[in-house]
Amino acid sequence: MARTFAPQFPGAKRRLASLGERLRLARRRRGISSVLMAERVQISRDTLNRVEKGDPVVSLGTYMRVLRVLGLDEDFDLIAKDDVLGRKLQDLGLEPAQRHSRRLKSGQA
């Protein structure tokens, strides 16, 4: 049975493609061939090619291993580090919507 995946938002596609390009450039700056990189990450060259194109189907763990081999794994810690929107909502005192009870209180019909 074929696996199905939810379609990506256009902005997410662009960001993943940009990430893949940055990873490719980082590999090339270090003078690491695609064959050697694939061996170090323990993936096929085809999978490395998909990573460098920003394929959303490639696992997050694979992206992490690529970052580790490139010495960029600490950059992963920067993702969602500064939750600006969350803090603004918190400062406004907004609370999540409360669930309404379906039970009728006594005296109501």
Secondary structure, 3 states (H helix, E strand, C coil): CCCCCCCCCHHHHHHHHHHHHHHHHHHHHCCCCHHHHHHHHCCCHHHHHHHHHCCCCCCHHHHHHHHHHHCCHHHHHHCCCCCHHHHHHHHHCCCCCCCCCCCCCCCCC
